Each structure stands twice: as C-alpha cells, then as structure tokens.
Amino acid sequence: MSNLDRAAEPAGVQSVLRALDVLETLADRPGGSTVADISSSTRLPMATTHRLLRTLVDRGYALQLADRRYALGLRLVTLGSAANVLLGSGVEAVLRDLVDELGETANVALFTGYQAEYVAQVPSRHSMRMFTELGRRVDLHCTGVGKAMLARLSADDVAAVVRRRGLPRLTEHTIGTPEELRAELARITSRGFAVDDEEQELGVRCVAVAIEVANLPWLAVSVSGPTARMTDAVIERAAALLQGAATRLAAELDGTR
C-alpha cells in the first residue's frame, strides 16, 4: 500500500476524511449535486452521505438549494480567505517577477485530492493569454505542475494516483499509459523541470518546477502560454528562471526570509 493510500484511511479520523470527500465532490460540481450523486462519487452509503451533508449544512460548510441539491456553503469563504494569508504578498511578488521576465502567466499549484489545485496566479499582460481560475483542479499526468509534483513521489504513490484518477486522454498528446508516465517522470527527474506540451489543452504549453517546502510537501510553480510564444528556447529560459523562483517561494512559504 502506498503512503497516499495509507493517508487515506487512518482509523481515528475516518469521519473527517469522509466529510472532506463530500466537500471535494461538491467543489467539483458548482451547480449542485444530489445525495445519490455524492454517494456514488464518494463510494459512501446513502445514509452516511446524508448524515454528513446535514452536519455540513448545520455548520455552514454546505447548503441545500431550492431543488434539494447540495452545494458548498458560505462558511468556506471565510476559511478560504484565512488560508490565503499563507501565500502572502511575497508569493505574488515572485510570480510577478516571472511575468516581467517572460511575459507569460505564472502560477502556483498545490497537490490536493489526487489532483493539482491552482492557488496563486499573476496573469500575462498579453491580450491572448492563459488564465486559470484559482481553486480549479486539474489532473496530474497531463499538466506541468502535476507532473512536477508526481516526479517527487515514490512509485507506489504515483500508482495510487493512477488508481484513483486514471489517465484520461484530454488531447492527442496526453500521456495515456503507466509506462508512458514512468518514462516521463524519469525525464523530469533528470532535467529538473516538467513540460505540458499541449497535453491539457491544444495550443498551450507550460513549464513547471516543484517547490520543496517541508511542511507543504507537494507544490509547484509554472509558466504557461500559447504554443506560438512558448518556443523551445523560451521553455529552456523559463525552466532556469523557475528554478530560482521555486527556491524563493520555498523560503517565502517556510517563513525563512
């Protein structure tokens, strides 16, 4: 069993994990979801799902819509604002420096729920630019930030991610087999950065580097833009700049600056 699988089932906090699974399912469906849909997605019994939802509604972390579907509650807005303090203005400054140097959108993403979630961004100043909503989650095998984080995990943990999420092909360039993924992660480890070459979205290239922070083990910083501007030369230059940015971000997030 992988470390990720073990982390998923500690006996003392099973109810907490189940509640988090429910919240993450609601986050993936902003239009709302039925009890049956949530039960199916989380693989929890209907009765358990309903009890968890009632508790979350009572505490304000979920709400029941007029059509009896459930959605995220407004209490999470306060928590999100408080959590955002973790990133601080220093993270934005690092991303802004990347944008100034390269002209393309810069992002920070966090490993969560077996996916990568974008938690900070400074957009490009170009009229045609990449823009990702903060809080958006993407699969790991087809994104620069995701592959950069996967490359830091053990083989067992990578296998756990694949078991949980699969390897869906989003474009003709997307990695689709465990063998392809292993080879790609070996390349990333060797060269020190990851590239999404139209694997998540056609016409978009992204380069990313993992951020090594002790108390936040799975983070990555990236730069993304249209393929016409993200040439191989720009990718190489961006990779070097991202290495420096990752070091600065690690110090910022560790509170050592």
N, C-alpha and C positions, 0 to 999 in steps of 0.2 A: 504494500500500500504506500502511495506517495505521501510526502509531507502535506500536500494540499488536501488529499483525501482524509488524512488524519485530522487536519484542522477543521474539516467539515463536520466531524462527528464527535466532539468532546462531550461525554455523557452529562457533565454538570450543567451545560448551557444549551441543551437541545431546543428548549422553547425559544430562547433568544435567536438561535440560528434559524428556526422556522419563521419567526416574525420577520427577520431580515430577508429571508427568501420571499416572503409575501410582499414586502416593501419594494424589493428589487423588481419583482414581477409587475407591480403597479407602475414603477418608474418606466418600464419598457412599453407601457400601454397608456399614454397620457389621456386618451379618450375614455378611459374607464374599463373595467373588466368585471365579469360576473364571478360569483363564488365558484361556480363549476370550472370556469376557465383558469382561475387562480389555483384551484385544487389540482387540475390537470398539469399545469406548468410546474408547480412545486412538488408534485407527487405526494401531496398530503391528503389525508381523508377529508371528505367534505365537512364533517362535524368539527374537526380540528381547525380547518381553514376558517370556518365561520366564527369559531371562538376567538381565534387570533385577530380576525378583522374587527370584531366587536370591541376587543380590547384596544386595538389601534385607533378605532373611531373614538372611543371614550377618552383617549389621551390626546386626540387631535392630530395623530400621525397619519390617519386615513379619514376619508369622508365617504358617505353614501350619497350618490347622486339621485336625482328625481326618478330615473329609470331603474333604480335599485342596483346599478353597477357601483363599483368602488373605485376610488381614485386616491392619490396622495393628498394628505391633509396639510393645512397651512402651518401647522406647528413645525414642519420641516424647513420652512423658510427661515425661521429664527435660528435653527440649528445650522443650516447651510451658511448663513451669514457669519455665525460664530466660527465655524470651521474654516471659512475663507481667510480668517485672520492668520491661520497657519502659513499661508503662502506669502502674505505681506507684500509691501511695495518693492522689496528687493528682488523678488522673483520677476515682477513686471519689468523692472529695470534691465535685468539680464535678457529677457525676451525682446525688449525694445532695442537693445544693442544689436541683437541678431538681425532684427528687421532693418536697422540702419545700415548694417554691413552688407546684407544680402538682398534686401528689397522684398523678401517673401514672408509669408505668415509664419510665426513661431508659436509653438505650443508646448505645454507640459501635460503629461497624461499619467494616470495612476492605475495600477493593477487592482481591479475590484470585480468580484463576482465572475471570475474567469474571463474577464474582458478588460479592455483598456478604456478608462473614462477620462475625457478631457477636462482638466480642472483650471487651466490658465491659458490665456492666449493674447497675443498682440498681432493684429491683422496687418497685412501688407498695405502699402499706400497705393498700389496699382488699382485701377478700376476693375480689372479682371484679376481676381484673387481667390484664394482658398479661404473659406470661412466654415468653422465648425462650432456648433452651439456648445457652450460649457455644460457639462453634465452628460453629453452624448457618449454612448458606449459603442465600441467597435470591437470586432473580433481580433484576436492577437496575431493569427497566422497570415493576415493579409494587410497589415499596417506596419509602418516603420516603427512607431512607438511600441506596438505589440510585439514585434519580432525582437526588438532591442531588449525588451523585458524577458521574453521567453529564453533568449540566449543566456540569461543569468541563472535559469532554473536547472535543476537536475533532470536527467532523462525521465525519471519516474514522475516528476511534477509536470513536465511537458506532456507526457502521456495522459496524465489526469485532466489537463486542459482539453486535449483532443477528445477524450471520452465524454467530457461534459458538453463541449461546444461543437464537436465535429470539425470538418474542414470544408465548409461550403465555398463553392467557387462563385465569386461575385463578378469576375471578368475572365476573359480567356487567359489572363496572366496569373491568376490566383493559384497559389500552392494548393494541391488537392489530395496529396497522399502523405502519410507519415514519413516515408522515405525522402520525399522532396523537402519536407520540413526539416528533418535532421540534417540534410546536406546544407540547407540554407542557414541553419543556426550555427553550423561549423564554420561557414564563411564569415558570418557576423562576428563570431568569437575571434577569428583570425585577424580580421581587418579593423575591428573595434567600432563598427557602426552598421546600422541596418538601413536598407533601402526598400521602399514600397514603389515598385516600378509599374504603375497602373494596375495594381493588384486589388485595391479597394474601389477605385473609380477610374474609368478610362479618361485619359487626358491629364492625369495628376501624378506627379512624382513627389516623394517625400524621403527625407533622410533623417535618421534618429540615432540618439546615443542614450544609453542607460545612465541614470543618476544614482550614484552609490551613497545612500544615506542609511545609517544603521537602524534608526527607528522607523524608517519608511522604506522598506526593502525593495519595493517594485515601483519605480518611477522612471520616466524617460522624457527627454526634451527633443523636439523635432522642428524642422523647417519644411514647409510644403508649398508647392506652386504648380502652375501648368507646365506640361512637358516642354513646350516651346521655350520656356525660360530656364527650366531646371535641367540644363545640359549636364553631360558627364563632368565637365570642368567645374560647373557650379556645385555639383554634388560633392566633388572632392574638396573644394574650398569650404563648403558648408560643414562637412564632416570634421574638418580641423577646428573650425570655429565652435562647433557643437561640443567638442571635447572640452574646450576651455569653459564653455557655458555650463556644462554638466558639473565641472569642478566648482565653479562659482555657486551654482544652485545647491550643491551638496553642502557647502559651507553655510549658505543662507538658511537652508532648511534644518541644518544641525544646530544653528544658533551659535556658530563658532566665529562669525565675523564681528 
